[in-house]
Amino acid sequence: MPDDDGTGKLDLNDAFVSPVFVISAGVDAGLLEMQIWGFDFADAFFSFSGGGEITAATVLSLLALVTAFATNRPDFSVMGAVQTWVAIATVALVVVPPFMPLLNDLLSIGIAGAIAVVIQASGYYSLAYLG
């Protein structure tokens, strides 16, 4: 329910950034392939010696989360326990896999990747809606 201070709604920024976030999460999970003008979202920006890599999709996901947080300034005190944990899981699912190749391999399995994308989308929309 929207408040007088403008919280509780999705704005124009969210409308443009949310598809980028969901597509990037899908590419990171191995569910989607996305190329725009020869730019592949799955291309590695940085590779680690242990096998992990930071892809363009990971960078776009992080930028989308930062944009949602910066433009909405969510009030974490009004978040319920489930929303809080989903938001934390969203950040973890974006940040941790490049540094843990085993988790990255697990998330590339179809059903696990699909569950990860649903969790990440829920977390993004929780952050975007509360601001």
C-alpha positions as CSV (number, residue, x, y, z in Angstrom):
1,M,0.0,0.0,0.0
2,P,1.6,3.3,-1.1
3,D,2.3,5.9,1.6
4,D,2.2,9.7,1.3
5,D,6.0,9.7,1.0
6,G,6.0,7.7,-2.2
7,T,7.0,4.3,-0.8
8,G,5.3,1.2,-1.9
9,K,5.4,1.6,-5.7
10,L,7.5,0.7,-8.7
11,D,8.8,3.8,-10.6
12,L,10.1,4.4,-14.1
13,N,13.7,3.5,-13.1
14,D,12.5,0.1,-11.8
15,A,10.6,-0.5,-15.0
16,F,13.7,-0.1,-17.1
17,V,16.2,-1.8,-14.7
18,S,14.2,-4.8,-13.6
19,P,14.2,-6.6,-17.0
20,V,18.0,-6.1,-17.2
21,F,18.3,-7.6,-13.8
22,V,16.1,-10.6,-14.5
23,I,17.8,-11.3,-17.9
24,S,21.3,-11.0,-16.3
25,A,20.3,-13.4,-13.5
26,G,19.0,-15.8,-16.1
27,V,22.3,-15.6,-18.0
28,D,24.3,-16.1,-14.9
29,A,22.3,-19.1,-14.1
30,G,22.8,-20.5,-17.5
31,L,19.1,-20.5,-18.4
32,L,19.4,-17.7,-21.1
33,E,21.8,-16.5,-23.7
34,M,21.8,-12.8,-24.5
35,Q,23.8,-10.9,-27.1
36,I,23.2,-7.3,-28.0
37,W,25.2,-5.8,-30.9
38,G,27.9,-8.5,-30.5
39,F,28.1,-8.0,-26.7
40,D,27.5,-11.3,-24.9
41,F,26.2,-11.1,-21.4
42,A,28.1,-14.3,-20.5
43,D,31.5,-12.9,-21.5
44,A,33.9,-12.9,-18.6
45,F,35.3,-9.6,-17.5
46,F,37.6,-11.2,-15.0
47,S,38.6,-14.8,-14.4
48,F,40.0,-16.3,-11.2
49,S,42.7,-19.0,-11.2
50,G,40.3,-21.3,-9.2
51,G,37.8,-21.3,-12.1
52,G,35.4,-18.5,-11.1
53,E,34.7,-15.5,-13.3
54,I,32.9,-12.2,-13.1
55,T,30.7,-12.0,-16.2
56,A,29.0,-9.0,-17.9
57,A,25.7,-10.4,-16.5
58,T,27.1,-10.3,-12.9
59,V,28.2,-6.7,-13.4
60,L,24.8,-5.7,-14.8
61,S,23.1,-7.5,-11.9
62,L,25.2,-5.6,-9.4
63,L,24.5,-2.3,-11.1
64,A,20.8,-3.1,-11.2
65,L,20.8,-3.8,-7.4
66,V,22.8,-0.6,-6.7
67,T,20.3,1.4,-8.9
68,A,17.3,-0.1,-7.1
69,F,18.8,0.7,-3.8
70,A,20.0,4.2,-4.7
71,T,16.9,5.3,-6.5
72,N,14.4,3.8,-4.0
73,R,16.2,4.1,-0.7
74,P,14.2,1.2,0.8
75,D,13.2,1.3,4.4
76,F,14.4,-2.0,5.8
77,S,12.5,-1.5,9.1
78,V,9.2,-2.2,7.2
79,M,10.5,-5.4,5.6
80,G,9.1,-8.6,7.0
81,A,11.4,-11.5,7.9
82,V,10.8,-13.3,4.6
83,Q,11.5,-10.1,2.5
84,T,14.7,-9.5,4.5
85,W,16.0,-13.0,3.9
86,V,15.0,-12.8,0.2
87,A,16.9,-9.5,-0.2
88,I,20.0,-11.0,1.5
89,A,19.8,-14.1,-0.6
90,T,19.5,-12.0,-3.7
91,V,22.7,-10.1,-2.9
92,A,24.5,-13.3,-2.0
93,L,23.4,-15.1,-5.2
94,V,24.8,-12.2,-7.3
95,V,28.0,-11.7,-5.3
96,V,29.1,-15.2,-4.1
97,P,29.0,-17.5,-7.2
98,P,32.0,-15.9,-9.0
99,F,34.1,-16.6,-6.0
100,M,32.8,-20.1,-5.4
101,P,33.0,-22.2,-8.6
102,L,31.2,-25.1,-6.9
103,L,28.1,-22.9,-6.1
104,N,28.3,-21.5,-9.7
105,D,28.3,-25.1,-11.1
106,L,25.4,-26.0,-8.8
107,L,23.4,-23.0,-10.0
108,S,24.0,-23.9,-13.7
109,I,21.8,-27.0,-13.2
110,G,18.4,-26.2,-14.7
111,I,16.1,-26.4,-11.7
112,A,18.6,-24.9,-9.2
113,G,19.2,-22.0,-11.7
114,A,15.5,-21.4,-12.1
115,I,15.0,-21.3,-8.3
116,A,17.9,-18.9,-8.0
117,V,16.4,-16.6,-10.7
118,V,13.0,-16.6,-8.9
119,I,14.7,-15.8,-5.6
120,Q,16.7,-13.0,-7.1
121,A,13.7,-11.5,-8.9
122,S,11.7,-11.6,-5.7
123,G,14.6,-9.9,-3.8
124,Y,15.0,-7.2,-6.5
125,Y,11.3,-6.4,-6.5
126,S,11.2,-6.3,-2.7
127,L,14.0,-3.7,-2.7
128,A,12.4,-1.8,-5.6
129,Y,8.8,-1.8,-4.2
130,L,9.7,-0.7,-0.7
131,G,11.5,2.5,-1.8
